[in-house]
Amino acid sequence: MAGEVFSNLITSVNPKVMNSGSRQGIKIDRIILHHNATTNKDVAMNTWVQGGAAGTSAHYEITPTEIIGCVGEQYAAWHAGGTGPADPPRIANPNYRSIGIENVNSSGTPNWSLDPRTITNCARLVADICKRYNIPCDRQHVLGHNEVTATACPGGMNVDEVVRQAKQFLNGSAPTPSKPTPAPTPQAKKNGIAIDNVSKDQATKIVQRVQTNYAWTLLRDKVKAVKQKDGRYTLSIRTGRGKRQEQTRARLSQELKSYYPGYIQSNVALVNGDKDSATLEARNMPASAFNGKNPFDVHMRNFLKDILLDGQTYAEANAYGTYDVRIKGEGFNDHDAAIVLKQIQDLGKAKDLKIDSTHIKGFKY
């Protein structure tokens, strides 16, 4: 909109008309920080366009190299108002009284990390806003979204660090990065697929189709046939503890009765039953069960996919009123990852899905 007020620190203005409204004459006295819940700034900003399904927006978008103006400061952006009576804001009139700053992520779920340069750019903007509106630069006035409404936002953002650096900017000194001793993190070795910002219907359908099409690889290490010394086979199914184990055992028993009625079910053993590595073993199965046209281990991967992939290939609501899908399971090897990514992007083009391929990306975990 013409005449929008932005900080002089901005590197650009997003020209699209974003969701916004009047501040109802309420003074600006808070700054609320958010993370994008995506590593793609354009995906985030496109959800704020006026008339979009998410019904959200923010005044600024921050990246490692940019401060982008989105909604003029004289208007209320739709970034922290809660989602209805079940989620009342913890401060009165949060959208009317605050400036909302969104920050792009440098990694996806579960950490939702932010580049240190993004943190510093955010701190620089916070300092400027505090100075112009005479807002105290402290943790009572600079808040994370989860301090206002019930949400996981701002993800992996350290709001304390933003305020610390902002104070240094206000004091006229260059901010110095904090020096925590990071805990060693294991190197990511598995390949997964992330599908961000889709509708609930799109998310539900794509999860079902991926589980059906790729159970062979997502479960290749969880459900497998192991040859015994006597030439017979053991079907090994890693279930973990609890309900998943019980459901798997019931289905295994059912399928053994249907396909191998002569199989002695007392040969089914539970190994490490009280641990996360709990495994069901159907021992002493005939070699013919795994060497024919329909190997029993392949059949069971498909038959158990909804149980064993629950919580590993899934959809979850994000902060924008849309859904994110994560495809993990046992992952895809380095050779298959690029091929499967292209196949899933093509899968998303189905007439009843119409998922933009730019929303589907590979990630390590």
GUBAKOL-18111 format. One record per residue (C-alpha): residue number from 1; x, y, z. Coordinates in Angstrom, 1 decimal. Example, Ala and Ser with C-alpha at 12.3 -4.5 7.8 and 13.67 -1.06 7.14 Angstrom:
@n 1; u 12.3; v -4.5; w 7.8
@n 2; u 13.7; v -1.1; w 7.1
# end
This chain:
@n 1; u 0.0; v 0.0; w 0.0
@n 2; u 1.2; v 3.5; w -0.8
@n 3; u 2.7; v 5.5; w 2.0
@n 4; u 3.7; v 2.6; w 4.2
@n 5; u 6.1; v 3.3; w 7.0
@n 6; u 9.2; v 1.1; w 7.3
@n 7; u 12.5; v 1.2; w 9.1
@n 8; u 15.3; v 2.9; w 7.1
@n 9; u 17.2; v -0.4; w 7.5
@n 10; u 15.1; v -2.3; w 5.0
@n 11; u 16.9; v -3.7; w 1.9
@n 12; u 13.6; v -4.0; w -0.1
@n 13; u 9.8; v -3.8; w 0.1
@n 14; u 7.7; v -6.8; w -0.9
@n 15; u 5.3; v -5.3; w -3.5
@n 16; u 2.5; v -7.7; w -2.8
@n 17; u -0.5; v -6.5; w -0.8
@n 18; u -0.4; v -8.2; w 2.6
@n 19; u -3.1; v -8.9; w 5.2
@n 20; u -3.4; v -5.9; w 7.5
@n 21; u -5.8; v -3.6; w 9.3
@n 22; u -6.2; v -0.5; w 11.5
@n 23; u -4.3; v -0.3; w 14.8
@n 24; u -7.5; v 1.1; w 16.3
@n 25; u -5.6; v 4.0; w 17.7
@n 26; u -3.5; v 1.8; w 20.0
@n 27; u 0.1; v 2.7; w 20.7
@n 28; u 2.9; v 0.4; w 19.6
@n 29; u 4.7; v -0.9; w 22.7
@n 30; u 5.7; v -4.5; w 21.9
@n 31; u 7.9; v -6.3; w 19.3
@n 32; u 7.0; v -10.0; w 18.7
@n 33; u 9.4; v -12.3; w 17.0
@n 34; u 8.6; v -15.3; w 14.8
@n 35; u 10.3; v -17.9; w 12.7
@n 36; u 9.1; v -18.8; w 9.2
@n 37; u 8.8; v -22.6; w 9.8
@n 38; u 10.4; v -22.9; w 6.4
@n 39; u 13.8; v -22.3; w 4.9
@n 40; u 12.2; v -20.5; w 1.9
@n 41; u 11.4; v -16.8; w 2.6
@n 42; u 9.2; v -16.5; w -0.5
@n 43; u 7.0; v -19.5; w 0.6
@n 44; u 6.5; v -17.7; w 3.9
@n 45; u 5.8; v -14.3; w 2.5
@n 46; u 3.4; v -15.7; w -0.1
@n 47; u 1.2; v -17.0; w 2.7
@n 48; u 0.7; v -13.4; w 3.9
@n 49; u -0.8; v -12.1; w 0.7
@n 50; u -4.2; v -10.5; w 1.1
@n 51; u -7.0; v -13.0; w 0.7
@n 52; u -4.8; v -16.0; w 1.3
@n 53; u -6.1; v -19.0; w 3.2
@n 54; u -3.6; v -18.7; w 6.1
@n 55; u -4.9; v -15.3; w 7.2
@n 56; u -1.5; v -14.2; w 8.6
@n 57; u 1.1; v -11.6; w 7.9
@n 58; u 4.1; v -9.7; w 9.4
@n 59; u 5.7; v -6.3; w 9.2
@n 60; u 9.1; v -7.6; w 8.3
@n 61; u 10.9; v -10.6; w 6.9
@n 62; u 14.5; v -11.2; w 7.9
@n 63; u 17.2; v -13.3; w 6.2
@n 64; u 20.9; v -13.5; w 6.6
@n 65; u 21.3; v -10.7; w 4.1
@n 66; u 18.0; v -8.9; w 3.9
@n 67; u 15.5; v -6.9; w 5.9
@n 68; u 12.3; v -6.9; w 3.8
@n 69; u 9.3; v -4.6; w 4.5
@n 70; u 6.0; v -6.4; w 4.2
@n 71; u 3.3; v -4.5; w 6.1
@n 72; u 3.7; v -0.8; w 7.0
@n 73; u 4.3; v -0.1; w 10.7
@n 74; u 1.2; v 2.2; w 10.8
@n 75; u -1.0; v -0.9; w 10.2
@n 76; u -1.7; v -4.0; w 12.3
@n 77; u -0.3; v -7.1; w 10.8
@n 78; u -2.0; v -10.5; w 11.6
@n 79; u 0.8; v -12.3; w 13.4
@n 80; u 0.0; v -12.9; w 17.0
@n 81; u -3.8; v -12.7; w 17.6
@n 82; u -4.4; v -16.3; w 18.6
@n 83; u -6.6; v -18.8; w 16.8
@n 84; u -9.9; v -18.3; w 18.7
@n 85; u -11.5; v -18.7; w 22.1
@n 86; u -9.4; v -21.8; w 22.8
@n 87; u -6.2; v -19.9; w 22.4
@n 88; u -6.6; v -16.5; w 24.1
@n 89; u -3.6; v -14.1; w 23.8
@n 90; u -1.6; v -13.6; w 27.0
@n 91; u -1.5; v -9.8; w 26.4
@n 92; u -4.3; v -7.6; w 25.3
@n 93; u -4.6; v -6.5; w 21.7
@n 94; u -1.3; v -8.1; w 20.6
@n 95; u -1.7; v -7.3; w 16.9
@n 96; u -2.8; v -3.7; w 17.4
@n 97; u 0.1; v -2.9; w 19.8
@n 98; u 3.0; v -4.7; w 18.3
@n 99; u 5.4; v -5.0; w 15.3
@n 100; u 5.8; v -8.5; w 14.1
@n 101; u 9.2; v -9.7; w 12.7
@n 102; u 9.4; v -13.0; w 10.9
@n 103; u 12.8; v -14.7; w 10.4
@n 104; u 13.7; v -17.4; w 7.8
@n 105; u 15.0; v -20.7; w 9.1
@n 106; u 18.4; v -22.2; w 8.1
@n 107; u 17.2; v -25.7; w 8.9
@n 108; u 13.9; v -27.5; w 9.1
@n 109; u 12.2; v -29.7; w 11.7
@n 110; u 12.9; v -30.5; w 14.5
@n 111; u 15.4; v -27.8; w 15.3
@n 112; u 14.2; v -25.0; w 13.1
@n 113; u 17.6; v -23.2; w 13.4
@n 114; u 18.4; v -19.7; w 12.3
@n 115; u 21.6; v -18.4; w 10.7
@n 116; u 23.5; v -16.2; w 13.2
@n 117; u 23.4; v -13.4; w 10.6
@n 118; u 19.6; v -13.5; w 10.6
@n 119; u 19.7; v -13.1; w 14.4
@n 120; u 22.0; v -10.1; w 14.0
@n 121; u 19.8; v -8.5; w 11.3
@n 122; u 16.8; v -9.1; w 13.5
@n 123; u 18.6; v -7.5; w 16.5
@n 124; u 19.6; v -4.5; w 14.4
@n 125; u 15.9; v -4.0; w 13.4
@n 126; u 14.7; v -4.5; w 17.0
@n 127; u 17.1; v -1.8; w 18.2
@n 128; u 15.9; v 0.6; w 15.5
@n 129; u 12.2; v 0.0; w 16.4
@n 130; u 12.8; v 0.4; w 20.1
@n 131; u 14.6; v 3.7; w 19.5
@n 132; u 11.9; v 5.1; w 17.2
@n 133; u 8.9; v 4.2; w 19.4
@n 134; u 10.7; v 4.6; w 22.8
@n 135; u 10.1; v 0.9; w 23.6
@n 136; u 12.3; v -0.5; w 26.4
@n 137; u 14.7; v -3.1; w 24.9
@n 138; u 14.1; v -5.9; w 27.3
@n 139; u 12.4; v -9.2; w 27.5
@n 140; u 9.1; v -7.7; w 28.8
@n 141; u 8.7; v -5.8; w 25.6
@n 142; u 10.5; v -8.0; w 23.0
@n 143; u 8.7; v -11.3; w 23.0
@n 144; u 8.7; v -14.6; w 21.2
@n 145; u 5.4; v -15.6; w 19.6
@n 146; u 5.0; v -18.5; w 22.1
@n 147; u 5.0; v -15.9; w 25.0
@n 148; u 1.9; v -14.4; w 23.5
@n 149; u -0.2; v -17.4; w 22.2
@n 150; u 0.1; v -21.2; w 22.4
@n 151; u 2.5; v -22.0; w 19.6
@n 152; u 5.9; v -23.6; w 18.9
@n 153; u 6.9; v -20.4; w 17.2
@n 154; u 9.6; v -18.9; w 17.1
@n 155; u 11.2; v -22.4; w 16.8
@n 156; u 14.9; v -22.5; w 17.4
@n 157; u 15.2; v -18.7; w 17.7
@n 158; u 17.0; v -17.4; w 20.9
@n 159; u 15.0; v -14.3; w 21.8
@n 160; u 17.4; v -13.5; w 24.6
@n 161; u 20.3; v -13.4; w 22.1
@n 162; u 18.3; v -11.0; w 19.9
@n 163; u 17.7; v -8.6; w 22.8
@n 164; u 21.3; v -8.9; w 23.9
@n 165; u 22.6; v -7.9; w 20.5
@n 166; u 19.9; v -5.2; w 20.1
@n 167; u 21.1; v -3.5; w 23.3
@n 168; u 24.6; v -3.4; w 21.9
@n 169; u 23.4; v -1.7; w 18.8
@n 170; u 21.5; v 0.8; w 21.0
@n 171; u 24.8; v 1.4; w 22.9
@n 172; u 26.6; v 2.2; w 19.7
@n 173; u 28.8; v -0.9; w 19.7
@n 174; u 29.0; v -3.7; w 17.2
@n 175; u 27.3; v -6.8; w 18.6
@n 176; u 29.5; v -9.7; w 19.5
@n 177; u 28.0; v -13.2; w 19.0
@n 178; u 27.5; v -15.1; w 22.2
@n 179; u 29.8; v -18.0; w 22.7
@n 180; u 27.9; v -21.0; w 24.1
@n 181; u 29.6; v -24.3; w 24.1
@n 182; u 27.5; v -26.2; w 21.6
@n 183; u 26.7; v -29.8; w 22.3
@n 184; u 28.1; v -32.1; w 19.7
@n 185; u 25.4; v -33.1; w 17.2
@n 186; u 25.5; v -36.3; w 15.2
@n 187; u 26.1; v -35.9; w 11.5
@n 188; u 22.9; v -36.2; w 9.5
@n 189; u 23.1; v -39.4; w 7.5
@n 190; u 19.6; v -40.1; w 6.2
@n 191; u 17.7; v -38.5; w 3.4
@n 192; u 14.1; v -37.4; w 3.8
@n 193; u 11.6; v -35.3; w 1.9
@n 194; u 9.9; v -32.1; w 3.2
@n 195; u 6.6; v -30.8; w 1.7
@n 196; u 5.8; v -27.4; w 3.2
@n 197; u 2.7; v -25.1; w 3.3
@n 198; u 0.0; v -27.3; w 1.8
@n 199; u -3.6; v -27.7; w 2.7
@n 200; u -4.8; v -30.4; w 5.1
@n 201; u -6.4; v -32.3; w 2.3
@n 202; u -3.2; v -32.2; w 0.2
@n 203; u -1.2; v -33.3; w 3.2
@n 204; u -3.4; v -36.2; w 4.0
@n 205; u -3.5; v -37.5; w 0.4
@n 206; u 0.2; v -37.1; w -0.2
@n 207; u 1.1; v -39.0; w 3.0
@n 208; u -1.1; v -41.9; w 2.1
@n 209; u 0.3; v -42.1; w -1.4
@n 210; u 3.9; v -41.8; w -0.3
@n 211; u 3.4; v -44.6; w 2.3
@n 212; u 1.9; v -46.8; w -0.4
@n 213; u 4.5; v -46.1; w -3.1
@n 214; u 7.6; v -46.1; w -0.9
@n 215; u 7.0; v -48.5; w 1.9
@n 216; u 9.6; v -50.7; w 0.3
@n 217; u 12.4; v -48.3; w 1.1
@n 218; u 11.0; v -46.3; w 4.1
@n 219; u 10.7; v -49.6; w 6.0
@n 220; u 13.5; v -51.6; w 4.4
@n 221; u 15.4; v -51.9; w 7.7
@n 222; u 12.4; v -52.3; w 9.9
@n 223; u 10.8; v -55.2; w 8.0
@n 224; u 13.3; v -57.6; w 6.5
@n 225; u 14.0; v -61.3; w 5.9
@n 226; u 17.1; v -62.8; w 7.5
@n 227; u 18.4; v -66.2; w 6.3
@n 228; u 19.0; v -68.8; w 9.0
@n 229; u 21.9; v -71.3; w 9.0
@n 230; u 19.4; v -74.1; w 8.2
@n 231; u 18.2; v -72.4; w 5.0
@n 232; u 14.9; v -71.2; w 6.5
@n 233; u 14.2; v -67.6; w 7.2
@n 234; u 13.3; v -65.2; w 10.0
@n 235; u 11.0; v -62.3; w 9.3
@n 236; u 12.2; v -59.5; w 11.5
@n 237; u 9.9; v -56.5; w 12.3
@n 238; u 11.3; v -53.7; w 14.5
@n 239; u 8.2; v -52.3; w 16.2
@n 240; u 9.4; v -50.5; w 19.3
@n 241; u 7.3; v -50.6; w 22.5
@n 242; u 3.6; v -50.1; w 23.3
@n 243; u 0.6; v -49.8; w 21.0
@n 244; u 2.6; v -50.1; w 17.8
@n 245; u 4.1; v -53.4; w 18.9
@n 246; u 0.6; v -54.8; w 19.9
@n 247; u -0.9; v -53.7; w 16.6
@n 248; u 1.9; v -55.2; w 14.6
@n 249; u 1.7; v -58.5; w 16.4
@n 250; u -2.0; v -58.8; w 15.7
@n 251; u -1.6; v -58.1; w 12.0
@n 252; u 1.4; v -60.5; w 11.7
@n 253; u -0.6; v -63.3; w 13.3
@n 254; u -3.5; v -62.6; w 11.0
@n 255; u -1.3; v -62.7; w 7.8
@n 256; u 0.5; v -65.8; w 8.9
@n 257; u -2.8; v -67.6; w 9.4
@n 258; u -4.0; v -66.4; w 6.0
@n 259; u -0.9; v -67.2; w 3.9
@n 260; u 0.8; v -69.9; w 5.9
@n 261; u -1.9; v -71.8; w 7.9
@n 262; u 0.5; v -74.5; w 8.8
@n 263; u 3.0; v -72.2; w 10.4
@n 264; u 3.5; v -72.8; w 14.1
@n 265; u 2.9; v -69.3; w 15.7
@n 266; u 4.8; v -70.2; w 18.8
@n 267; u 7.8; v -69.6; w 16.6
@n 268; u 7.1; v -65.9; w 16.8
@n 269; u 9.3; v -64.3; w 19.4
@n 270; u 9.6; v -60.8; w 20.9
@n 271; u 13.2; v -59.6; w 21.4
@n 272; u 14.0; v -56.6; w 23.6
@n 273; u 10.3; v -56.1; w 24.2
@n 274; u 10.6; v -53.3; w 26.8
@n 275; u 13.0; v -51.2; w 24.7
@n 276; u 12.7; v -48.9; w 21.7
@n 277; u 14.5; v -51.5; w 19.7
@n 278; u 11.8; v -54.1; w 20.4
@n 279; u 11.6; v -56.6; w 17.5
@n 280; u 9.1; v -59.3; w 16.5
@n 281; u 10.7; v -62.3; w 14.9
@n 282; u 8.7; v -64.9; w 13.0
@n 283; u 11.3; v -67.7; w 13.0
@n 284; u 11.7; v -70.8; w 10.9
@n 285; u 9.7; v -69.6; w 7.9
@n 286; u 10.1; v -71.5; w 4.6
@n 287; u 12.5; v -70.0; w 2.0
@n 288; u 9.7; v -70.1; w -0.5
@n 289; u 7.9; v -67.3; w 1.5
@n 290; u 10.6; v -64.9; w 0.5
@n 291; u 11.8; v -66.1; w -2.9
@n 292; u 8.6; v -66.1; w -4.9
@n 293; u 6.9; v -63.4; w -6.9
@n 294; u 5.3; v -61.9; w -3.8
@n 295; u 8.0; v -62.0; w -1.0
@n 296; u 6.4; v -62.1; w 2.4
@n 297; u 8.6; v -59.3; w 3.7
@n 298; u 7.6; v -57.0; w 0.9
@n 299; u 3.9; v -57.8; w 1.6
@n 300; u 4.3; v -57.1; w 5.3
@n 301; u 6.1; v -53.8; w 4.7
@n 302; u 3.0; v -52.6; w 2.7
@n 303; u 0.6; v -54.2; w 5.1
@n 304; u 2.1; v -52.5; w 8.2
@n 305; u 3.0; v -49.2; w 6.7
@n 306; u 0.3; v -47.2; w 8.4
@n 307; u 1.5; v -48.6; w 11.8
@n 308; u 5.2; v -48.5; w 11.4
@n 309; u 5.4; v -45.1; w 9.6
@n 310; u 3.1; v -43.4; w 12.0
@n 311; u 5.1; v -40.4; w 13.4
@n 312; u 7.8; v -40.9; w 10.8
@n 313; u 6.0; v -40.1; w 7.6
@n 314; u 3.4; v -37.6; w 8.7
@n 315; u 1.6; v -34.2; w 8.3
@n 316; u 1.5; v -31.5; w 11.0
@n 317; u -0.1; v -28.1; w 11.2
@n 318; u 2.3; v -25.2; w 11.1
@n 319; u 2.1; v -21.6; w 12.3
@n 320; u 0.5; v -20.3; w 9.1
@n 321; u -2.7; v -22.4; w 9.2
@n 322; u -1.4; v -24.8; w 6.5
@n 323; u 0.4; v -28.1; w 6.9
@n 324; u 3.9; v -29.5; w 6.5
@n 325; u 4.7; v -33.1; w 5.6
@n 326; u 7.8; v -35.0; w 6.6
@n 327; u 8.8; v -38.2; w 5.0
@n 328; u 11.4; v -40.0; w 7.1
@n 329; u 11.1; v -43.7; w 7.9
@n 330; u 14.4; v -45.3; w 7.1
@n 331; u 15.1; v -42.6; w 4.5
@n 332; u 16.4; v -42.9; w 1.0
@n 333; u 20.0; v -43.7; w 0.2
@n 334; u 22.1; v -41.1; w -1.5
@n 335; u 21.6; v -42.6; w -4.9
@n 336; u 17.8; v -42.9; w -4.6
@n 337; u 17.2; v -39.6; w -2.9
@n 338; u 17.3; v -37.3; w -6.0
@n 339; u 15.2; v -39.8; w -8.0
@n 340; u 12.6; v -40.2; w -5.3
@n 341; u 12.4; v -36.4; w -4.8
@n 342; u 11.6; v -36.0; w -8.5
@n 343; u 9.0; v -38.8; w -8.3
@n 344; u 7.3; v -37.2; w -5.3
@n 345; u 7.3; v -33.8; w -7.0
@n 346; u 5.6; v -35.5; w -10.0
@n 347; u 3.2; v -37.2; w -7.6
@n 348; u 2.2; v -33.8; w -6.3
@n 349; u 1.1; v -32.7; w -9.8
@n 350; u -1.9; v -35.0; w -9.7
@n 351; u -5.2; v -33.2; w -10.5
@n 352; u -6.5; v -33.7; w -7.0
@n 353; u -3.3; v -32.5; w -5.3
@n 354; u -1.7; v -29.7; w -7.4
@n 355; u 1.2; v -29.2; w -5.1
@n 356; u 3.8; v -26.7; w -6.4
@n 357; u 7.1; v -28.6; w -6.8
@n 358; u 8.9; v -25.8; w -5.2
@n 359; u 7.2; v -26.8; w -1.9
@n 360; u 8.8; v -30.3; w -2.1
@n 361; u 12.5; v -30.5; w -1.1
@n 362; u 15.0; v -33.0; w 0.2
@n 363; u 16.6; v -32.7; w 3.6
@n 364; u 19.1; v -34.6; w 5.9
@n 365; u 18.2; v -35.9; w 9.3
# end
